[in-house]
């Protein structure tokens, strides 16, 4: 037992990881409280689900706009400073919202503006923190580090979800904004405990070093994006991310329909499905933490995606609620595994000078999630809940299989090219 615990917590032996873990958790707390509070206030001010949808859209759009620029910037300035500034600004925005609330000046437009800001803060946090984790733990422990970050995100998020309703009931939006501001502030302050890491790549001095050494300066944003688009590795795993968001993660929209219409278990059943998904996620992340160094991350990612899709497909045909609950545990586990493996694998496949940019590509693909949620909702309205679930699960498995075959093809071609280059070099060097 102690050996397993030691293996799970091994990333905390890296200098600065513990502080970053707490910072990520506090940011997740602020983000979750903000999401719940803003959705509730939108419903109160508009008395319509349309208002809630506008808040969700306002939080989602920044991913499509800012992910790539933030990723590019994080390769050229201090990631620690970016996270600190981001969280200090989050605290400032929350405390300004407290002032507006105290003055009675909050309306749906203020809610939408704050939702947009929270969305921007989330883009910066996720893009920069996942690259910073890699900085702290290194390539060999990158998967393990991502899993621990997801545990922080989920753990603090669960606490925030449970407490936000109580805070809203007792003190309304003003209390929720105070909680947001304090969490953002704590997330920024705790990062001061991380001392600078000498020799860290991809920082603001890189252009100056390149110029003095006679090398080319860092690439322009357009060139970096163009290089990403041309990379078969980034294309394949970016496509896995996009298909997961649109086809797999979007199925959570159907959980309420499964609870009410398919299994007739009502609100309690819905809560049970959500809880089991979270429990499965925690179990999956703990397992990944223990096995991360023994896995081939790329192959593990494809295997995870295929099993994830299979469980989504099986849920559509579950004859009883008890069996659906068992399947939901596996869905939660493989959901979390895939979400941890993707940013780690993408960063392992590019140069250090492009890791922030490739995390931006990952976050950009995540921004298309609402498209899948809208599509699966419309599909369920036409064909029924079970049929929509089955189609999404099957489509995700098929796309994953095609992408795996593409990955194998370019991997074989790359290995042959490297072998041929090595042989030529040997012939040149031979006397």
Secondary structure, DSSP 8 states (H G I E B T S, - for coil): -HHHHHHHTGGGGSTTHHHHHHHHHHHHHHHHHHHHHHHHHHHHHH-SHHHHHHHHHHHHHHHHHHHHHHHHHHTTS-HHHHHHHHHHHHHHHHHHHHHHHHTT---HHHHHHHHHHHHHHHHHHHHHHHHHHHHHH-STTHHHHHHHHHHHHHHHHHHHHHHHHHHHHHHHHHHHHHHHHHHHHHHHHHGGGS---TT-SSSTTHHHHHHHTT------HHHHHHHHHH-HHHHHHHHHHHHIIIIIGGGGGGHHHIIIIIS--HHHHHHHHHHHHHHHHHHHHHHHHHHGGGS-HHHHHHHHHHHHHHHHHHHTT-SSHHHHHHHHHHHHHHHHHHHHHHHHHHHHTS-GGGHHHHHHHHHHHHTTHHHHHHHHHHHHHHH-HHHHHHHHHHHHHHHHHHHHHHHHHHHHHHHHHHHHHHHHHHHHH--
